[in-house]
Each structure stands twice: as C-alpha cells, then as structure tokens.
C-alpha cells in the first residue's frame, strides 16, 4: 500500500526533478514510513529553482516522491490558493492509499474539510492554538486563527482512524481521539547512539557559557527574550556568554537587538550549522537555554539533554514531560529568565543534578526504542486502513 503524507515545510525542486531541503526532512527522514508502506508521496509546497544551494540536502529518492502544492507564504497566500490546493489533494487521494496528515497543517484542514470518509491517520507534532496565541505571527487575526485551528484539529482528531502524538499527555488532552481509536505517544525525534554522551558533566565551579539553538524564521524560540535577559544580567554586573545557533529572516533583527541592548559582546551568532558542528558546540557549553513561546516536544532540547547539559526553558507544550519544575519558568519574561539562569548557573549542586537527570530522562527517547513504537503504529494503521477500504 502506498502512503500519502502532508508536510507543512517548504521545499525546492531543480530542473532534474530532484526535491531539496534547506534544513529538515531530508531523504532519510521518510525511510521510517517505508518499513511498512511500499511508496511515500509527500504533499507539500515546492518551489521551482534553477539549482540547489551547496548546503541543501536531497529529499526525493527511491520510493519517495513529491506532489507539489503552490509555494504560497502566509495566511493570505493560503486563502488565494485554497481551491487549487484542495483540487491537487483530492486528485492525489485514492481509497487504496493510506493517508497520514502531519498536523498542525493548513493543507490537512483544507483536505479534510467536509470529507470525513478518507480513513486517515494523524501525526500530531505541535499545537496550533499555542502557536497563534503566542502572538508570533503579529497579525490582527491571531486569536481568531488560534481558535479556528484549535477547532479544526480537534475535529480531525475526532474523525481519524489512528493518531500518533509527539507527547505522552499534553497534545492528547487538547486534541483527543474518540474512545477506542488507536492512539500512541511517540516523539518525532531521531536520537541515535552517536547523539548521546556516556557520562554526565561534572561541575566544580559556576557555569558561564550558555547555548541557544533555534530557527529565526519566526520568533517561536524566544531569542529576543534571551537577549534581553542577558542584557539584564549584564546590567547587574553578571557576565554570561551565549552561543546562538540558527538562521532565518529574523536573525539580523536579533543581532540589531543585541546592539540596542549593548550586550552584543556576550552573544555569538553562528547562523545555521551542520549537525556535527552543533554537537561540538553543545559539548563545550555549560547550560542550554530555550525560552520558547510555543513547543511540541522540542528536538533541540532533547539533543542538549543527550549531551548531559543542564537546561532552562519556558513551561510550554510538552516540555514539562521532559524537565522538572525547577528548570522551567512559568512567566516567560526576560526578568524571570535572567533569574532562572543566574540561580542555576551559580549552584554547582543543581548543575550536577540537572546534568545527571537530563541524561537519564532522555534515554527513553533513543532511536531504537522509538522506531519500534512508530513501526508498530504504522502497521496497525495499515491494517485499519485496509479494513476501512474494504468496508467502504
């Protein structure tokens, strides 16, 4: 059975018909589905380009192909292209194919609107309500979009044949399936053996070197909050250095913000880096910082935990499933973040406790554990889809 799956990431296609990614969802990501399904057709926004950039990675390949949607950007672009998107998806969907919607997804909402007989599965990787309510999109429609997205995803969850959530409780409670429907919690991350350090860190003096990793395409990860927190600490005579990894359209704006708050010397913006380079920076850092405004179950945090880093985060999404209360801030403001950083970094006992605890906790998310759970979910959904098709 073939699989059709939606993805909200935007890709590029070169004249030789190869599809590329600038960061996430390279070819190896889609191989997880081929353990059960015979072919994967990804429905996503794809832009035609003349050539691939040197740092791009190939996505399409043997048994992985793409169905191109218009390369729209933003809510207005979605509205303008909604009818075309629906036509493309309806043409692609066949009763014989399995269908998995990776949500939240505007594409998935358009595809399922008024069509409840598809027998689809869900992979719930984030919370659209939190995304829009965080104010990140900075539009007049934020609250309306949050509510509509919330209702849309709840409806999709209520109608699905099976659902896999990246959290163990958080997203399940907000977007529940009907009683008796196949539902599991399984992180989307791939933490292979090489991602893990063998032993926790040993701190003998206060921590000074912090690290932040996140995309700057939007300000979901709260880099502005971190910059202001570092500035507050600097004004108190407390100097911390921060390695900042990630790229995107707001990167220059954040550099300008650091200048504005006179803390640019404390912040080292490195842009996007290859994974191995990121890991090296994690290994020389003392503490990982993630003041996110919204999250599902963040990959960067789990990778930092796998390198035994103590972590300070905001209390959002599925993060409370990973960290203890003392390492999360309830009010995601520069002042609260500054205090949390200073408290942790100046407690050698707490630093050592966090390093041991984080490395131990993240063992539950090893690749070999999660790959079995995912494969079991896909096999069960495959069987349910066959029954659904024969019944229809």
Secondary structure, 3 states (H helix, E strand, C coil): CEEEEEEEEEEEECCCCCEEECCCCCHHHHCCHHHCCCEEEEEEEEEECCCCCCCCEECCECCEEEEEECCCCHHHHHHHHHHHHHHHHHHHCCCCCEEEEEECCHHHHHHHCCCCCCCCEEEECCCHHHHHHCCCCCCCCHHHHHHHHHHHHHHHHHHCCEEEECCCCHHHHHCCCCCCCEEEECCCCCECHHHCCCCCCCCCCCCCEEEEECCCCCCCCCHHHHHHHHHHHHHCCCCCEEEEECCCCCHHHHHHHHHHCCCHHHEEEEECCCHHHHHHHHHHCCEEEECCCCCCCCHHHHHHHHCCCEEEEECCCCHHHCCCHHHEECCCCHHHHHHHHHHHHCCHHHHHHHHHHHHHHHHHHEHHHHHHHHHHHHHHHHHHHHHHHHHC
